[in-house]
C-alpha cells in the first residue's frame, strides 16, 4: 500500500466446502506516510452456524485492482461462546 492511498477492504467469510459467502463486509483505510496502517474490521457472526470457516480479506485500489489478499481459517463453536441471549440448539 502506498502512503496516502485509499484502499477498499472486502471481508468475506465462507463456511468450509460452501460455494457462497456466509457473511461479507466492506471498509476503507488510508495509509499514512512512515507509519504502519492497521487493517481492522468487525463482522457480526452471531447468526452464523457452528463450523469451520475461511476468512478472506482483500485490499483493492480505486481502479478495483487487487493489491493484497489474506486468508485465515477459523472455527466457530457456539457451545463454548455465544452472546448474551443466544440460545444454543440442542
Steps between C-alpha positions, in 0.01 A plus 500: 500500500637842408491790747179703484339237275140411582439126492163328487490195728271207436443248776349165399416213735419165341399172664740218411387322184247771410497685168338821630612745767315477830589855598658801327601851602683796345719774646749764385844574647756763405873458551710761680855584391759328720244320717352154518139485389284272711238309308208435731137420459203342668275216385179409683523121517213461748264344245752263341497128576781317674768363270823568317529819297751677279538875546633682193606864512567675169643846449414677173606835356276763340512312168380180675840332453581245774796627706506219755306200622528333839323180609450356846316191619281518804266276694174625650370303797176644635495253790815656651414864436187682401384858555252562780149390405601254230349155545725210405324230294498158665 
